[in-house]
Amino acid sequence: MVKSAPPATTSQKPSKLEGIKGRSNFLREPVATELLQDTTHFSEEAIQILKFHGSYQQDNRDNRVKGQEKDYQMMLRTRSPGGFIPPQLYLTLDKLSYQYGNNTLRATTRQGFQLHGILKKNLKATVAAIIRNMGSTLGACGDLNRNVMAPPAPFKNRAEYKYAWEYADKIANVLTPQTGAYYEIWLDGEKAISGEENPEVKVARLNDPNGTVIRGQEEPIYGNHYMPRKFKISVTVPGDNSIDIYTQDLSLVVITGTEGELRGFNIFAGGGLGRTHNKEETFARAAVPFGYVAKEEVYNLVKAIIATQRDYGNRTNRRRARLKYLIHDWGIEKFRSMVENYFGKSIEISKSLPEFRYQDFLGWNQQGDGKLFLGVPINNGRIKDEGNFQLKTALREVIQLFDLPIRITPSQNLLLYEIAPENKVAIEEVFYRFGIITNPEKIESLVRYSMACPALPTCGLAITESERAIPGFLERIRALLNKLGLKKEHFVIRMTGCPNGCARPYMAELGFVGSAPEYYQVWLGGSPNQTRLAKPYIQKLHHNDLEKFLEPIFVFFKNSRENHESFGDFCTRVGFEAIRTFVENYQSRVDKRRNTGGHRITVRDDVYNQLKATAETKSKSMTDILDAALKAYLKTE
């Protein structure tokens, strides 16, 4: 069985990557040198530093040929706080995907875009074009603050949404790496930024009441070793969980006064989903309420939390280097005390909040200022042209014609906004002409609420399929639900090709996590609003056994659910022991129907308990295990 609890392990020797970061001269080398070399790929040391610049080196495993060099290519990711993409940048990315990439764009679960298939020789031209067209890739990957998330909905008549966008952008800028390496390498030293930096941001970055700033360093917040591991931040409004608040290292919730004025922020800390199979000291963890901070102190508190993780996070074992492990090992009270040392005062108690709910904002919506926004569904974030489905062409035409900005959603969809009402019909006509459904009521509900990571063939961490597998999984699950009389049922399904959890499967009602080629861990019990962690139910499910595995669980759900209870809530309420018992009895009844000549036998209690435990571990019925064991025994007699 998969466990979910961990004892900590420590050692004093820094990891290999700490040395690579320290030798990099603030992210310059060996990237700058190797970029000039006529080779197809970067060295391992350069690969690690490239991540800070927003790029991963990959190879297309579909094209591997024994004895030949790998099909090396680069993935490039944008830094887009709150998912904001101006029209000029979108059209540039679209062009670059044809010019240098694999002809697709991919919206990520952290509200950025990814370009895939870029060759090393074209990487500099691609990054330069992004920078010169109002974009950036700096800090989209690597051991620092990643893209800051915010609700994508452009509600112009709701001040709290404006504040969430504003502070997502400002916090991202406060924590942006200050090294000159980025512009030196990709623009030959030219800093293509118009206008002066926001004075509030500059002051916030350098303000140092209690040791959050490292003086005399090119990187005043990070130092020359940066963070122990990636750090994820979001800013949202009360009740809006479109950004999966419980999965972030640090989340801020906007708190306003009676007149809609900004008062401050509730703070959540310690979330994170990445884990490693068979390493029980690693685990998914939900963030917990941490306190409240007035708006005047928000940057100081954010920096105090960053500094605590920077100075005390695990730099020895990268598997346990995230903030969630520091909080787990110390306990929340010790962590709060250390943060308060950097902050210089006590942290206030959290303000009351409404229940968080998930929203995807698909379809046509009112902005609140007379204009409209349109949520366009993107299956698994992949923007492409394929047969009669011409999404990439449709988006390019709409954005060219109407000059519309974009917000990428945390569920890998796009919101087009600032739409004049008189343009609605023309925009609908473009999408219809290219085979795109914009009415969310016409989207298969299992597809609408699902997500998958790219996985194979390009992600180097992938153990098995995800993006290419999930459409088939969803079709089979829908067919099974229909067969069982659950035609109107839908729930949150997420899939990843490895345990890192990029598509956040550990918050899903039904999560599939790649555990071996063609096999998945199955997690059950997350909530429809992504406010509760799921739990691991089985270690390995072969994709061919999907229906056999799910059928008894769905039957139990149908027979025993309470009024309008969701699948995830049902699994949590009844518990895994009850589910396993029902599944065992269900499978036994199926076995009897298949073999009407079956007979009962009796075993000792200790044998029965061992048999039951083995059945749970192997996700097989006790009947099947006993049958196989007896056949093997009788063959030896």
Helices and strands as residue ranges (DSSP letters): H 16-23, H 31-35, H 44-50, G 51-53, E 55-59, G 61-63, E 72-77, G 81-83, E 84-85, H 87-99, E 105-107, E 113-118, H 120-132, H 159-174, H 181-186, H 199-206, E 233-236, G 245-247, E 250-256, E 262-269, E 288-294, G 295-297, H 298-312, G 318-320, H 323-330, H 332-343, E 363-366, E 372-376, G 379-381, E 382-383, E 385-386, E 389-390, H 391-402, E 406-408, E 414-419, G 421-423, H 424-433, G 440-442, H 445-448, E 450-452, H 470-483, E 493-496, G 505-507, E 510-516, E 519-524, E 535-542, G 543-545, H 546-560, H 567-574, H 576-594, H 605-618, H 622-636
